[in-house]
Amino acid sequence: MACGESSSNKGDAFYNEGQYQEAIVAYANYLENKPNNVQVLYNKGRAHEELDDFKKAEDSFKRALKQEPKNTQILLSLSNLYHNNDKPELALMYADNAVSVSGAPSMAYFLKARSMHKLGNVKEALREYNTAIKMSPKNGQAYYYRGLLHVATDQIANACKDFKAAVKNDYSPAENSVNKYCQ
């Protein structure tokens, strides 16, 4: 094992133990010798994200993306980061880029739908939720958010179907919506 690899592995071990600050230090040490290592840049971004350090997470993810512009994992992390920080336009941009990559996972469509939903693009959001569910029919979270879209458009019967599907697929936050809308 090369000297640098031990710092990366150390960072991963710290991260897995929830010691995010220590992980960041180990990743930074590794990056001193290999500044363009995509996986370490990405992992460092995730550690920053866990500490709610939006700017540093964004910087690490963008440095990784510069090395691999079609990496869907990085694109989706950026989309999620922007979504969680109330920047739906940027979240949509990165989700849309992820969707354009051949073989994009259902999560790309889900995050695109969430961004469109937040921006008020109902038809487009519904289309992307449908795609995410078609690709991953056991994604309870996608059913739940499509259900919320149905509630917003007064389609309560459809919302109830989705909320119940979300619960069936182990997305427990949907239980409250079933109780509220489906009695």
Disulfide bonds with the S-S distance in Angstrom:
Cys160-Cys182 2.21
